């Protein structure tokens, strides 16, 4: 399983999950920080979730 956050330019902001996970439901919270721990600005971001052959990308809005 891999879960990553990207900005509107397609640049990777942060990886949130990478590794094996068993079946079931999971919840992941993003604290609005990049890979270096810096707070990112309010705005539109995208997440990419990959699990095996499954791949899903969705838009999200960070509001401060």
N, C-alpha and C positions, 0 to 999 in steps of 0.2 A: 504494500500500500504506500502511496506517495500523495501528499497534499502540499501544494505550493501556492504562494500568493504572488501575483504579478501586478504591475501598474498598467496604466492605459497604453504605455509605449511597448508593452510586452517584456519589460525587464523584470527579472525575478527579484522580488523584495525579500522573501523569506520562505524557507522550507519549514513546514510545521510537523509533518509526519513522514517518516521513511523507515520501512521495515515490515516484518511479518505481523499479521493480525489474524486472529481467528474469526469465525463467523459471528455476527451479532451487530448490534448498534453501538456506535461510538459518538462522542461529542468532543470537539476540539475548539478551544477558545483562542482567538488571536488578540493579543494585547495592543495591536496597532504599532508595533515596533519592527524595524527591519532586522536583517541578519546580524548587524553590528550593535543592536540594542538601542538604536536611535528612534525617537518617535517620528512617525511619518505624518504627512499632512492629511487633513480631511479631504475626502473625495471618493472617486470611483476606483475600485480595484477588482481584480478577477482572481478566482481560485481555480486550480486544476486538481481534480481528484482522479487518481489512477489506481485501479485494483485489478490485477491480472489483465484481461482483455478489455475491461470496462474503463471508460475514459469520459469524464464529465467536466465541463467548464461553466462557471456561472459568474454573474456580475454581483458585486456587493458594494455598499456605500459605507464608508467610515465617517461617522458624525462625531464631532467633538463638542 
